[in-house]
Amino acid sequence: MKLIQLPTQAFEQRLSQELEENPALETGKEESEALSDEYDDLYEQESENETIETEDINIDDYLSDDEIPDYRTKANNYSSDDEEKSVPYAAGISFNQYLINQLNTFYLSDDEWSIAEFLVGSVDESGYIRRPIADIMDDLAFTQNIYTDEQAISKILSIVQDLDPPGVGARSLEECLVIQLERKELTPSVELATAILKKSFEHFTKKHYQKLIQKHTITEDELKQAIGEIEKLNPKPGGSYSGNNRMVEHVVPDFAIRIVEGELELSLNGRNAPELHVSREYSNMLKGYKEAKEKSKSQKDTVMFIKQKLDAAKWFIDAIRQRQQTLFITMNSIMQYQNEYFLTGDERNLRPMILKDIADEIGMDVSTVSRVANSKYVDTPYGTKLIKEYFSESMKNEQGEDVSTKEIKKILETVIQNEIKKKPLTDDKLASILKEKGYPIARRTVAKYREQLSIPVARMRKEI
């Protein structure tokens, strides 16, 4: 069950770990199909014979699995023109170090430098300093033994806010946006945008456009230009730098679905089906022990160790085969259940499907299906998606048919995309439209689906 739960990359790591820890397990095709039977015979015969007759028989010949010549373990066994085998990797500097490096261009006293360094250390990943000046002043006194006042800290803070990226060191979204505007070329629209943020930030965030027009005595077109300037700004200046230094996680699909001559074709990622076999060398060790005329205590202990490793190797190979079979059977059932969707790519064709539907169809436990769905990806003609995204609850339409909640969400999303942005649709109106389309759902259900789609309320979708 633990192996089934692992996605492809984690499974490969688990496989590498097992190969490293168990020398009786090897990769590649097995040389002889009789090897497994030979091992079983030896194991059964040896289990019947538990007596130890003699001692001091050397079985080093059976245990030596070191086929590496001695010279290859030396440090000087490479010539000067050998190709460099080391793999380079990127090692960028942190966001805070990037800001510290910029501080080196300013002339600061020792105390000023300590304050500036402390402020930079207080900048979070988004680029903000989210602590009051008074708290920073207290921390400087207790941790750095620097006694200063809020005015001195504010002076150094203005230096930090001059660093790149623009807006860094701000204590609020309003201050962040204003800092960015003040570093742009002064135009009427930039000047108006700055005034709106400084004097009417609450009206702006709540999109009370008529109140802004009246308060600043401007036209609707002038307001539109000012808002356009604000929309160009970055609300998280730290993200523009720190995002470039984060490790990128690549999704490796566990399955692939292709349409071949109008039919769906499922394949399992080959990295989930490694070729493994039990080590012939370790089986030969048992054979050598069996043929030995005299057997010592140390030989007996060694053979027990070999048996354990061979047992573990056979178990692991069987577990991987079972994993491959379970993955394929589960995904094939999901593919057939959602046949119409995978042929068209239209989310409105997704059938309502819960874990129990697939579990009943393939005769497995719901927890097994859950392990496959929650952590596996499938590559389809319409993109790579997490398998659990194809599961959804059902609702009845006006005809009494069961439809997927994903179908309703897709229609809701389409309706909102096509609405008139000057007069966005309220949840009540959206519920009425869905009812007209044959989906009688309540307003609160519309609100729930809208929130799940990360779509704001009507007033926040309003544009001028």
C-alpha positions, 0 to 999 in steps of 0.5 A: 500500500505504501508503494502504491501511494508513491508517485513516480519520482518518489517511487524511483527514490524508494527503488534506489534505496532498496537496491542500495540496502539489499545486495541480493536485488539487482536491476536488468533482465534475469539471465535464467528463468530457472533461478527463482525455482533454484532458489526455492529448492535450496531454501526449502532444503536448507530449512529442513537442516538446522544442525551445525556439525563443524566449525572453522570452515572459511566461506569467504569465497561465497561472500565476496561480491566485490568485483571492483579491481583495487586500482579503481579505488585509488585517487590517482587512477584518472588521467589529466585529460579525463572528462570531468564527471561532476554535475554543476548546479545553480547556487543563487544568493538569497533575497535578503543577501541580495538586499544586503549587497545593495546596502554596500553602495550607501555610506552608513555609520556602524550603528546605521549599518546595523539598523539597516541590516536588521531591517533587511533581515525583517523583510519577508519573502513578499518584500514587506516589513510587517512589524511596527517601528516601535517593535523594531526599536525594542528588538534593536535594544534587546538583541543588538544593544543599539539604543535609538529612536523611531525617527532614526529607524524611519530614516534608515527605512527610507534607504531600504525602500530605495533598494530594488526591487521597487516597493521592497521594505513597505509596511503595507500594500498601500505604501508598497504601491505608492513607492513604486509609483513615486519611482516612475516618470511623473505623468498626470495618470501616475500623479492621479494614481498616487493621490488615489492610493494616498487619499482614497485607498479604501474606496479604491480597494472596494471599487467605489468608482463613483465616489472616487470620481466625485472626490477627486473631481475627475472624469471616468476616462481619467480614473480608468487611466489611473487604475491602469497605472496601478494595475501595472504595479507588483503587490509582492515585490519580493516574489519577483526575485525570490521566485527565480531562486526556488527549486522548480518541481517538475510533475512526472505523469504516472500514466499517459492516455492517447487517442488512437483511431478514435479509441482511448489507449492507456499506458503506464510510465515505464519508470514505474515498471523497472526490471528487477531480479534476485541476484544469482551470486547470492543464490550461488552462495546458498548452493555453495553452502549446501554442497559444503561437507562441513558447516560452521557456526559462522557459515550458518549465520551468514546463510541466514543473512543471505536468506533474509536478503533473498526473501526481501528481494523476492518480496520487493519484486512481487510488491512492485508487480502488484503495484503496477497491476493495481495502478493500471487496473485503477486508471483504466477503470477511471478512463473507461468511466470518463470515456466521453470526457477523455475523447472530447476534452470537454469538462461538461462531459465529466460524469459524477464519480466518487471513489466508491464507484471505481472501488466497486468496479475493480473490486478493491478497497476505497483506500486503494483507489484514494492512494492512486487518485491523490498522488498520481498524474495522467498525461492526456491530449488536454494537459497533465492533470492530477487524477483526483480532479476527475472525481466529483459529486453529483446533482440532479438537473431538471430532467432528473439526470445526475450531472457532475458538480464540475459541469456546473462549475464550468458553466458558472465560470463561462457565464461570469467570463461573458458577463458585462464587467460594468454590471457584473452578475450577482449570485442571485442573478447567476442562480437564475441563469443556471436555473434557466439552463436546467440546473436548479441550485440555490444562491448559497450553492452558487456562492460556494462554487464561485469561492471554490473557483476563486472568483470574487463577488460581483462588486469586486469584479466591476470594471469601468 
